[in-house]
């Protein structure tokens, strides 16, 4: 008797762009495609955990309802803790839906990817408590506080494996559908018009209030355009590095299908504009549908 090929999902990193995974998964639902194995990196880990735990609908509704005001209500501004904000609240939404559990208790096999801060090594978190694993995977350097697990400080998995195809394959997937929220078909990495959607101004003002008197930043000269806000330059640099890394890893270990979602003009910090990213994910998945169908019919 022929064994049915196992389908793997590799959900990539991208900050708020990772909400696009919800749109991609909605199209897979309509196609009747259900993954047997899920690997997620950064926001792909958050969405992947919700998918593996059967609460994606709850996460989708929560993401769509998130506003800038409500997102700022989740922010625990602690620059002394290793990041601008403590990121527990974003991952902890999973606990509201019963996922404060071990990874092994999820309905489907799931692995989150993180990076050791001390030596830069990729870490696969496929067992143990779920919430710390997700928090580690989404810990964007300089933004979210690193997570301490098993004696090591861990940060965003996108620094080592931004679209974790290799993880899904190692976990036993025969056919892998990967989702890249950071597609760059135009070659542009940083779009000034997409800076932070006002969020950096709010966070920046909070940070400025904490500075000693006389340390407040001075406005640029009139003939010089405003500099990138907050850590937009850092985010752009991470985009450059992770895209190079993704291409390098994909050349050696390609997915069967890659859903490329172009959200270059969408800020990685626009967590409260999920609807835009979800629609982009749906559009990209619909465009990829013939390739997905072909891969599944010719394993």
N, C-alpha and C positions, 0 to 999 in steps of 0.2 A: 504493500500500500504506500502510495506516494505521500510524503509529508508535506503539509502546506507550508510554503515559505513564511518565515517570520518577518513581519514588517517592523522596521525601526524608524523612530523619529529622532532627528538631531536638531534641536531648537537652539538657535544661536543667540549671541549677546547683542546688545544695542541700546541699553538704557530704556527710555520710554518707547523707543521704536519697537521694542520687543512685544508691545501690545499687539503687533501685527500677527503674532502667532495665533491669537484668538480668531482672527479672520481666516487664516489658513485652515485651522482645525474645523471651522464651521463648513468649509467647502469639502473637506475630507469626510465629514459626517454625511453630507448630501451625496457623496460618491459611495457611501457604505464602506469606507476604509477606516479600520481601527487598528492602531499600532499595538504591537505585542510588547515592544521594548521602547522606552523613552529615555533619551539623554538630553539634558538641558544645561545651558551655560548662561549665567547672569539672569536677565529677565526670562530667558528661555527656561531656566531652572524653576522660576516661580510659576510660569504657565504650565510647564511640564509636570510639576508636582501637583498642581490642581487637576490636570488631565488624568494623571495616574491615580489620584485619589477620588476621582468622580465628582469634583466640585467645580469644574470649569464654568458651568453656567453661573454659579455664584460669583466667581471671580470676574467673569464678563460683565455682569450687572454692576458689580462694585466698581470696576474700572470705568465704565461708561458714566457712572454717577459721580465720579471724583471730579471736584472742581479745584481751582487754584487755592481757594480758601480752605477747603477741607483737606487738601494735600498738606498745606502749611500747618494744619492742625496736627498732622502726623509727625511733623519735624521736631526732633529733639536736638536743639542747636548746641552741640558740644565740640567746639574746635580743638579742645585739649584731649579729646579721646581718639585721635588718629584720623579723623575725617571731619568735614564741615557739619555733618549731621549723623546722628545715630540711626541706622537703617532698620532697626528691629520691627518697627510698625508695619512696614511694607510686607515683609515676610510673615509677620504674625497674623495678618488677616486670615491666613490658612487655618489658624487655630480656632477661629470663630466658626469654622465649618467642620470641626472634628478632626483636623489633621495635625494636632499636637501629638504625634505618634512616631514610631520608628518607621524608617523607610520600608522595611520589610513587610509592614502591615498594609501598605498600599495595594490597591487592586491589581496593579500592573508593575512590572519591574521598572525602577526609576533610578537614575544616577545623575547627581549634580556635579558639575566641574568647578573646581576652585584652584587657586594658585598659592603655594607657600610663599610668604613674603620674605623669608630668610634666604631661600636659595632659588626661588623662581620656578620650582618644580610644579608640574601639573598634578593635581590631586583629584581622584575620583571618589565621590562620597555616595556609595551605594548601599550603605547600611548605617545603623545608628539613628539618633534622633533626626527627624526631618527638618524642623525649623532652623536649627543652627546650620545645617547643610545649605539650605536655601539662602540664609543670611550671608554665609560665606561667599556663595557664588555670585551674589548681587553686590558685593562690597567694592564698588567702583573706587579706585584709589583716589584719595584726596576728597572724596565726596562722602561715602558711607564708611562708618567705622569698621575696621577689620574684625573678623570673627576668630575667637580662640577655640580650637578643637584639637584634642589629643596632643597638647603641648606645643602647638604651632599656631602662629597668626596666619590666617588665610584671607585672601582678597579675591577679587573678580576673576572668574575662570577665563574671561575673554582675553586675558594677557597671555595665555598659553594655548588655548584650544577654543577659539571663538565660535566655531560651528562643530560640535563634537561628534563628527561622523565616526571617528576611530573608536569612541566609547560605545556607540550603538553596535558597531560591528563586533567589538570584543565581547559584548554582552550577548551575542548570538543572533543578531539580525541578519537576514539574508538579503532583504531589499531595504534600502535606506532612503527615506525622503528627508532632505535637509532643508532648513529654512534660514536664509541669510537676511536679517533685517537691515544690513548695512550695504546693500548693493550700490555700486557707484558707476552706473553706465555712462554718465557724462564725464567722469573723471574728477568731479569736484568733491572735495572733502568738507570744506568749511563754507557755509553760506551765511554771510553777515546778517541777512534779513531774518534768519532762523534762530537768532541768539536768545535762548532761554525763555521766550514768550513772557518776559517781565519777571520771571521767577528769580533770576539772578539779581535783579534790582532789589527785590524784597529781602532775599538772603544777604545780599551785600550791605544793605542798610543795617541789618541786624549785626553783622560783623563789624561794621564801621563804628557802631555805638559802643562796642567793646574795646576799641582802640584807645590808647592814652591820648590826652589832649595834644593837638599839634601833629598827630600821625595821620589825620584824615587825608585821603588821596586828593590831589589837586587836579582840576580839569585840564585837558590837553589844550595846546594852542589852537586858536581859531582855524588855522590853515591845516590842521591835522585831524583826520577822522577819528571818532571815538574808538578806543581800543576794544578788543573783545571783552565782553563782560565776564566777571567771575572766573571760572576755570574753563571757559569755552575753548581757549587755546589748548589746554590740557586734553579736553575731550577730542579736539580735532587731531591732536598728536596720537592719542590712543586709537582713533579711527584709522589713521595712516598705518600704524604698526599692526593692528589687528587685521586689516584688510590684506596687508602683505603676508602676514602669518597664515590667514585663511587660504589665500591662493597657493601658498607653498605647501600647506598640508593637503589641500584638495588635489594638487598635482600627484601626490604620492598615494592618496587614499580617497578617491572621489566617491561621492554619493551616487546612487542610481538616478535620482532626480534632485535638483536644487531649485527651490522656489526663491527667486531673487526679488526682494522687496526694496524698491527705491524710495527711501525716506530721507534723502540728503537734506531736503529743505524743512525737515521736521526735527525740532530740537530733541536731543537725547534726554533733556530734563522736562519735557512737556508731558509728565505723567497724567496730567489732568485733561489731556486732549486725546484720550484713548480712541474715540470714535474715528478720528482721522487715520490713525495707524491701523485699526481693525479693518477699515474699508480698503486701505492699501493692501493689506494681507489677503483679503478676499479677492481683490482684482488680480493680484499676482498668482494666487492659487488657481483661479479660473483659467488664466492664461497658460498655466502649467498643466492643466488637466489632461490634455492629450498625452503628454510625456509621462504623467503618473499612470494613466491607464495602460500605456504601452509597457512600462516597467513591470506593472503588476501582472500583465497577461503574458509576459515573456521573462519569467524569473531565471 
